[in-house]
Amino acid sequence: MTLTERFSHYKKLMRLDKPIGILLLLWPTLWAQWLAGNGRPDWLILWIFVMGVVLMRSAGCVINDYADRDIDPYVARTRERPLAAGKVSPKEALLLAAGLSLLAFLLILPLNTLVLKLSFVALFLAASYPFTKRFFAIPQAYLGIAFGFGIPMSYAALWGEIPVEAWVLLAANVFWAVAYDTQYAMVDRADDLKIGIKTSAITFGRFDLAAIAVCYAATLGLLSWVGLQREMGGAFFGGLAVAAAIALYHMKLIRLRDPQQCFRAFLHNTWFGAAVFGGIALEFLLRAF
């Protein structure tokens, strides 16, 4: 195998060819960066967090494929992943994940002690999430905590503490993650039932659509609470209104539970996160004038 081919497999293992995961992790981090920075983020800290999102999402994907290396060959959508197809060894995957995690840790060394402490929690969440599919009925909720942990870390970096607002934002992200990752899980439901792993799509069963709708509503409700506490104006709530319209569109896409449409809705969730961020950023921009 040539060096170019090996790096190509590493790229696929880290899912750099599929940036949706980076975006779904990035949006809540940006929500927190702008809210904690009152619309004026510290650009160095922002750069550190954006790079950290890319590195930790990549490490999480590698760990996920390592954990699922004996499962992925039996799932149609994942059987060609580098580890499942035998193109990358388990040892290589572990070394790659360790290297990515180390780079992410080195990035945050200039930040305060609280951020450094929280980074170990973030690493534990990223490393342990793939294994929750063995015993958690709704592992997507755990994913929401892992994907949203940039929220409390952002407040810790900018404020030196973690206020209630940060935990409310994290809770909003958990509900959002359950909504979009249930759509994702609906794609593999038939295979997952055969294998015996747990997902929210299986746990919710015939109530899956209702559960997704409730999760979207909870996400928007918690974000609205943050907006009211901050005395946000029309731009912020306009962003939430756009996000609500996007959520309704997703419900339309998945109403027949067609796997392709469910996957399409999952991918489209980046626009939900973008709408929320757009409202936050525009609100602070208008306040500056």
C-alpha positions as CSV (number, residue, x, y, z in Angstrom):
1,M,0.0,0.0,0.0
2,T,1.4,3.4,-1.0
3,L,1.7,6.3,1.4
4,T,-1.0,8.2,-0.6
5,E,-3.4,5.2,-0.3
6,R,-2.8,4.9,3.4
7,F,-3.5,8.6,4.0
8,S,-6.6,8.3,1.9
9,H,-7.9,5.5,4.2
10,Y,-7.0,7.6,7.2
11,K,-9.0,10.5,5.7
12,K,-12.0,8.2,5.3
13,L,-11.5,6.8,8.8
14,M,-11.6,10.3,10.2
15,R,-14.7,11.1,8.0
16,L,-12.9,14.2,6.6
17,D,-14.7,13.4,3.3
18,K,-18.1,13.7,5.1
19,P,-18.0,17.1,7.0
20,I,-21.6,16.9,8.3
21,G,-20.3,15.6,11.7
22,I,-17.9,18.5,12.0
23,L,-20.7,21.0,11.3
24,L,-23.1,19.4,13.8
25,L,-20.4,19.7,16.4
26,L,-19.3,23.1,15.3
27,W,-22.7,24.9,15.4
28,P,-23.4,24.6,19.2
29,T,-19.8,25.6,19.9
30,L,-20.3,28.7,17.8
31,W,-23.6,29.4,19.6
32,A,-21.7,29.4,22.9
33,Q,-18.7,31.4,21.6
34,W,-20.9,34.2,20.4
35,L,-23.2,34.2,23.5
36,A,-20.4,33.9,26.0
37,G,-18.5,36.6,24.1
38,N,-21.5,38.9,23.8
39,G,-21.2,38.9,20.1
40,R,-17.4,39.7,20.2
41,P,-15.6,36.4,20.5
42,D,-11.9,36.2,21.3
43,W,-10.5,35.3,17.9
44,L,-7.6,33.2,19.2
45,I,-9.9,31.2,21.5
46,L,-12.4,30.8,18.6
47,W,-9.7,29.5,16.3
48,I,-8.6,27.1,19.1
49,F,-12.1,25.8,19.5
50,V,-12.8,25.4,15.8
51,M,-9.6,23.4,15.3
52,G,-10.4,21.4,18.4
53,V,-13.8,20.6,16.9
54,V,-12.2,19.2,13.8
55,L,-9.6,17.2,15.7
56,M,-11.9,15.7,18.3
57,R,-14.6,14.9,15.8
58,S,-12.0,13.1,13.7
59,A,-10.7,11.2,16.8
60,G,-14.3,10.3,17.8
61,C,-14.9,8.8,14.3
62,V,-11.8,6.7,14.5
63,I,-12.7,5.5,18.0
64,N,-16.3,4.8,16.8
65,D,-15.0,2.6,14.0
66,Y,-12.6,0.8,16.3
67,A,-15.5,0.0,18.7
68,D,-17.7,-1.1,15.8
69,R,-15.1,-3.0,13.8
70,D,-16.9,-6.3,14.4
71,I,-20.3,-4.8,13.7
72,D,-19.8,-2.6,10.7
73,P,-19.2,-5.4,8.2
74,Y,-22.8,-6.5,8.7
75,V,-24.3,-3.1,8.1
76,A,-24.8,-2.2,4.4
77,R,-23.9,1.5,4.9
78,T,-20.7,0.9,6.9
79,R,-19.2,-2.4,5.5
80,E,-16.8,-0.5,3.3
81,R,-15.3,1.7,6.1
82,P,-11.5,1.3,6.3
83,L,-11.5,-0.7,9.5
84,A,-14.4,-2.9,8.6
85,A,-12.9,-3.6,5.2
86,G,-9.5,-4.4,6.7
87,K,-7.7,-1.5,5.0
88,V,-6.6,-0.1,8.3
89,S,-5.5,-2.2,11.3
90,P,-7.0,-1.7,14.8
91,K,-3.5,-0.7,16.1
92,E,-3.2,2.0,13.4
93,A,-6.7,3.3,14.4
94,L,-5.8,3.6,18.1
95,L,-2.5,5.4,17.3
96,L,-4.3,7.8,15.0
97,A,-7.0,8.5,17.6
98,A,-4.3,9.1,20.3
99,G,-2.4,11.4,18.0
100,L,-5.5,13.5,17.1
101,S,-6.5,13.7,20.8
102,L,-2.9,14.8,21.8
103,L,-3.0,17.6,19.1
104,A,-6.4,18.8,20.5
105,F,-5.0,18.9,24.0
106,L,-1.9,20.8,22.9
107,L,-4.2,23.4,21.3
108,I,-5.9,24.3,24.6
109,L,-2.7,24.5,26.7
110,P,-2.8,28.4,26.5
111,L,-6.3,28.4,28.0
112,N,-7.2,28.4,31.7
113,T,-7.1,25.5,34.2
114,L,-10.9,24.9,34.1
115,V,-10.8,24.4,30.4
116,L,-7.9,21.9,30.8
117,K,-9.9,20.0,33.4
118,L,-13.0,19.9,31.2
119,S,-10.9,18.6,28.3
120,F,-10.5,15.3,30.1
121,V,-14.2,15.0,30.5
122,A,-14.6,15.8,26.8
123,L,-12.1,13.1,25.9
124,F,-13.8,10.6,28.0
125,L,-17.2,11.4,26.4
126,A,-15.7,11.1,22.9
127,A,-14.0,7.8,23.7
128,S,-16.9,6.2,25.5
129,Y,-19.8,7.2,23.3
130,P,-19.3,4.4,20.7
131,F,-19.7,1.8,23.4
132,T,-23.0,3.1,24.7
133,K,-24.8,1.5,21.8
134,R,-24.3,-1.8,23.7
135,F,-26.3,-0.9,26.8
136,F,-28.0,2.6,26.6
137,A,-31.5,2.7,25.2
138,I,-31.0,6.1,23.8
139,P,-27.2,6.5,23.1
140,Q,-28.1,9.6,21.0
141,A,-28.6,11.5,24.3
142,Y,-25.0,10.7,25.3
143,L,-23.9,11.8,21.8
144,G,-25.6,15.1,22.4
145,I,-23.5,15.7,25.5
146,A,-20.3,14.7,23.7
147,F,-21.1,16.9,20.7
148,G,-22.2,19.8,22.9
149,F,-19.4,19.8,25.4
150,G,-17.8,22.7,23.5
151,I,-20.5,24.8,25.1
152,P,-19.4,24.6,28.8
153,M,-15.8,24.7,27.6
154,S,-16.4,27.9,25.7
155,Y,-17.9,29.6,28.7
156,A,-15.1,28.3,30.8
157,A,-12.6,29.7,28.4
158,L,-14.3,33.2,28.1
159,W,-15.8,33.6,31.6
160,G,-13.7,31.4,33.8
161,E,-16.8,29.7,35.0
162,I,-19.8,27.7,33.7
163,P,-23.1,29.6,34.3
164,V,-26.6,28.0,34.2
165,E,-27.0,29.4,30.7
166,A,-24.3,27.1,29.4
167,W,-26.0,24.0,30.9
168,V,-29.3,25.0,29.3
169,L,-27.6,25.4,25.9
170,L,-26.1,21.9,26.4
171,A,-29.5,20.5,27.2
172,A,-30.9,22.1,24.1
173,N,-28.1,20.4,22.1
174,V,-28.9,17.0,23.6
175,F,-32.5,17.3,22.5
176,W,-31.3,18.4,19.0
177,A,-28.8,15.5,18.8
178,V,-31.5,13.0,19.7
179,A,-33.7,14.5,16.9
180,Y,-31.1,14.4,14.2
181,D,-29.4,11.2,15.2
182,T,-32.7,9.3,15.4
183,Q,-33.2,10.3,11.8
184,Y,-29.8,8.9,11.1
185,A,-30.6,5.7,13.1
186,M,-33.8,5.2,11.2
187,V,-31.6,4.5,8.1
188,D,-30.0,1.5,9.7
189,R,-32.9,0.3,11.9
190,A,-33.3,-3.0,10.0
191,D,-29.6,-3.9,10.3
192,D,-29.3,-2.7,13.9
193,L,-32.3,-4.9,14.9
194,K,-30.5,-8.0,13.4
195,I,-27.2,-7.1,15.1
196,G,-28.8,-6.3,18.5
197,I,-27.4,-2.9,19.2
198,K,-29.4,-0.1,20.8
199,T,-30.5,3.1,19.1
200,S,-33.2,5.7,19.8
201,A,-34.9,4.7,16.5
202,I,-35.4,1.2,17.9
203,T,-36.3,2.4,21.4
204,F,-38.9,4.9,20.2
205,G,-40.4,2.3,17.8
206,R,-43.6,3.5,16.2
207,F,-43.4,6.7,18.3
208,D,-40.2,7.7,16.5
209,L,-41.8,10.6,14.6
210,A,-43.5,12.0,17.7
211,A,-40.3,11.7,19.7
212,I,-38.3,13.6,17.1
213,A,-41.0,16.3,17.0
214,V,-40.9,16.6,20.8
215,C,-37.1,16.8,20.8
216,Y,-37.1,19.6,18.2
217,A,-39.7,21.5,20.3
218,A,-37.6,21.0,23.5
219,T,-34.5,22.3,21.7
220,L,-36.3,25.5,20.5
221,G,-38.0,25.9,23.9
222,L,-34.6,25.8,25.8
223,L,-33.0,28.2,23.2
224,S,-36.0,30.5,23.7
225,W,-35.4,30.5,27.4
226,V,-31.8,31.6,26.8
227,G,-33.0,34.4,24.5
228,L,-35.5,35.6,27.1
229,Q,-32.9,35.6,29.9
230,R,-30.6,37.6,27.6
231,E,-33.4,39.9,26.5
232,M,-32.7,39.1,22.9
233,G,-34.7,40.8,20.2
234,G,-36.3,39.9,16.8
235,A,-33.2,38.7,15.1
236,F,-32.5,36.0,17.7
237,F,-36.1,34.8,17.7
238,G,-36.3,35.2,13.9
239,G,-33.4,32.7,13.7
240,L,-35.3,30.3,16.0
241,A,-38.4,30.7,13.7
242,V,-36.3,29.7,10.7
243,A,-35.0,26.8,12.6
244,A,-38.5,25.8,13.5
245,A,-39.5,25.9,9.8
246,I,-36.5,23.7,9.0
247,A,-37.6,21.2,11.7
248,L,-41.0,21.0,10.1
249,Y,-39.5,20.4,6.8
250,H,-37.5,17.5,8.3
251,M,-40.7,16.0,9.8
252,K,-42.2,16.1,6.3
253,L,-39.2,14.3,4.8
254,I,-39.3,11.5,7.4
255,R,-43.0,11.1,7.6
256,L,-43.0,7.8,5.5
257,R,-39.8,6.6,7.2
258,D,-38.0,6.1,3.9
259,P,-34.3,5.5,4.7
260,Q,-33.1,7.8,1.9
261,Q,-35.3,10.6,3.1
262,C,-34.4,10.1,6.7
263,F,-30.7,10.4,5.7
264,R,-31.5,13.5,3.7
265,A,-33.2,15.0,6.8
266,F,-30.2,14.1,8.9
267,L,-27.8,15.9,6.6
268,H,-30.1,18.9,6.4
269,N,-29.8,19.5,10.1
270,T,-26.7,21.6,9.6
271,W,-29.1,24.3,8.4
272,F,-31.0,24.1,11.7
273,G,-27.8,24.8,13.6
274,A,-26.9,27.5,11.1
275,A,-30.2,29.2,11.5
276,V,-29.8,29.4,15.3
277,F,-26.3,30.7,15.0
278,G,-27.4,33.2,12.3
279,G,-30.0,34.6,14.7
280,I,-27.5,34.9,17.5
281,A,-24.8,36.6,15.4
282,L,-27.3,39.0,13.7
283,E,-28.8,40.0,17.1
284,F,-25.4,41.0,18.5
285,L,-24.5,42.7,15.2
286,L,-27.6,44.8,15.2
287,R,-26.9,45.8,18.9
288,A,-23.6,47.1,17.8
289,F,-25.2,49.8,15.7
